[in-house]
Amino acid sequence: MRKSFCHCFSNKEEIDQGIKDQVTYLAFCVVSGEHGAVEFSFRTSYIDRDSAAPFMKFYDVCEELEEDNKTSRRIRVHSKKPLAQGDAEPTEKSFLRSPERFYSYKIGLDLDKLQSFEANPNKYLRTIHSKKLYDEMKAVYKSIFKYPPAALKDDHWVVLID
């Protein structure tokens, strides 16, 4: 499985097609380890390099919606083994192009409940700092799997921007 990362995808195609007129990014963040992965995504309109590299700060942060376009995206857990008692089968799809199958769960943490999310009445000043989010997702991973995720250089993920 790939290591932890945060990949930000722009809506350039929608802008080129005239569907949208403002650049936004879908930030897809993953912390992974030997037992599985924790995933979270959100929307942002501006990504700033923090003065303390390699950190980033995301501005104008808002929730990403589930496929129903109504429900807030929650943290997802992808586990190599079942986390709860029951007859759950692994999802048929692999996660992050892994040849393995995973049990996938959603947990009750959405954007507003994340400690790394800084709420503000000014929409633009609703922010997330990349290091705080990474540390929070590592804590969620360790709480669920009882082991820390795979270690990364500088104890921080790479933020990729497309």
N, C-alpha and C positions, 0 to 999 in steps of 0.2 A: 504494500500500500504506500502511496505517496506520503511524504512528510507533511507537516502542518504548513498552511499558507493562507493568504488572503488575496484573492484574485478579483479585480474590479473590472467589470465589463461595461463599456459605454453603450449608449443607445444611438451610436453614429448611423446605423442603418435606418432607424426610424426618422432621424433628422434628414438624412439624404432623400428619403421617400416623402418628406413633408408631413409625416404623421405627427411628429413632435417638433417643437422649436427651441427647446432648452436641453442642454447636455445634462444627463444624469448618468450615474453609474450604479450597477448592481454589484454590491460587495458580497462575494461568496467566500466565507471564512471557515476553515477546517483545522481542527486539532486532531491529530491521529497518533495511534500507538499500536502496540502489539495486539491489543484486544478489540480494537475498533476505532471509531472516530466520532467526534462531536462536530456538528455543522450548524452554521447560522448565516443568514443573509439579510441584508437591509439595503435601502437606497440612499444615495448621497449625491449632492450636486457639485461638491468641491472637495478635493483632496489636497491637503497641504503637507509638505515635508516639515516635520517638527524640527526645532533647532537642535535637538539631540537625536541625530541620525542613529539608527535607521527607522525611527518612529514616524508615523503619519497621524494626522488629525483629519477626521472626516467631518464636514460641515453640512448643514441643511439635511440632517439625517431624518429619514422617515421609514416606516415599516415597509417591508416587502409583503405582498399578499400571497396567499396560497392560490392554487389553481382556480378556486371558486371566485376569486377576485373580491372576497368579502372578509375572509378570516385572516388575521395577522399571522405572519410566518413565525413559527416557534422554533426553539432549538430542536434539532433532530439528532438522534443517537443511532449509530449504525454499529451493531455488535456482531462479532463472529459467533457468539453463543447466545441463547435466549437469556434475557434479563429477568423474566418473570415466569412463574409456573404457568403451564398451559400447553396447548398443542399448536402454538404459532409456528408457521413455516417461514423459512427465510424468504425474503423478497426475491423475485425472479431476477431482478436487475442487479448487476454488480454496482459497486460504489467506487467512483474514481477510476474506472477502467480496470479494476481488480478482477482477476478471474474467479475470485471467491464470491459466495453469496452471503448476504448479511440480513440479520433481523433488524428492522428499522422501527424506531419509536419516535414519537413527538413528546416533549416534556413541556410543562406549563411555564416556560420562560419565553416571553416575547420581548420586543424592544423596550417597552416601558418598564419592565421588571429587571432589566440588566443594570447592574451597578455601574458599569462602564458608560452608560448612556447619560449624558448631561442634558436634562430637559431645560427648555427656556421658552418664554412666551414669544420671543423673536425666533421665527422658524429657522432662519439662517444659523443662529447660534445654538441649535440643537446639535450636539457634537458627540463623537466617540473618539477616544484616543486609542490608537492601534495596540499599544502595549497593555493598557488596562483591559481591553477586550480579550487579548491573547491570554493574559493572566486569569481572567474570569473563566474563559473556556477551558483552560488547563485545569482549573479547580473543579469544574463540572465533570470533566473527564475522570479526574482522580476520584471524585465522589462516587461516580457510577461504577467504574471498573476496579476501584481499590488499588490501582497502580498509576504512576504518572505516565503521561504521554511520551512519545519519543522526544529525546532532547534535541534542541536546535542550537546552532551557533548563535551566540549573543542572547540566548533565551528569548528569541523573538522571531516571528515569522517574516518571510519576505512578502511585501505588498507589491503585487503585479498590477499594472494599469494598462488596459487595452483601450 
